[in-house]
Amino acid sequence: MRKNWGTAVTAVLCVVLALALLLQQRRVETLEQAAREYGALRNECDTLRMEFNAMKADLRKMLEREKELEAELRTRPAAAYAVDVRGVDLTERTVTLGVSVDLAAADENARASVVTDAAEHHDAVETALTRGKDGRYTGSVTLPLEPGDRVQMRLLSTVGGAKYAETLWSYYSLMELLPVQLNKWSGDVAYEDGKLIFSGWTFCPEDGQGGPAEIGEPKLELFQKGEPLMDFGLTKEGDSYVQTPDSLGIACQEGDSIGVNFVCTGPYGLRYVFSVGWWEVRNGAAVRHWPSVSRPDLRWE
């Protein structure tokens, strides 16, 4: 009887021990799962920390760049400017340019002037600009109108007691500012049966801003061996001016040359002459020569 009781007690203890081991195993598994989740969270935190540090570095660079831009703004006083032709004096052969400048961070005590330099024909001209109610500084400059003049304009300003100098623009010729430009033209030239044949010529004068220019009396002038040969008017079609007649043949021999000019009158009565090139008969073919400069010559008629 005692033996059976001892066996029963042992069996119960084994069951209790087994349950305790099972519970302990589950606790270990739970702890291991928690450790894995903790490790994953820790890795995620490390990743977020790295991304946060990278964002801090980017923000620091942005702030440094902002300071650089602010410093650059302080050394570049012109926030915006415009220069346009206000008039041409045919008698004095001068052009008047209107100048308008917005100063960055300017106050009511700020001052501004422009220095225009075309040293080939005159000394640099300094012109004071006047501050308007809108805060813009405006003025005008009158210069000799010489096609070969390279010209530049510098802004001199005093803002907050500091003095600045800045180049606004520079051109190889004052002609680049005038309200008639010829950047687009086309046409065919061929040598057939002893003649240079011109056909399909189209000209598109522009106003310097990409729009069509307001011109009058458009025509073509032809020169043979440098001497005037003929001229004829052009017909307007839309914003273009086309050749009339449709085809023109000029008798030429080997070595002869024909030059072509597009001529028109622009605003203020100024007469423009644009060379579009010249053609030479060589080895039985028309050889084209491009003009040396794109700017026009002027005729004071």
Summary of the structure (lengths in Angstrom):
residues: 301
radius of gyration: 41.2
end to end distance: 146.1
largest distance: 148.2
contacts: 816
relative contact order: 0.10
helix: 27%
strand: 47%
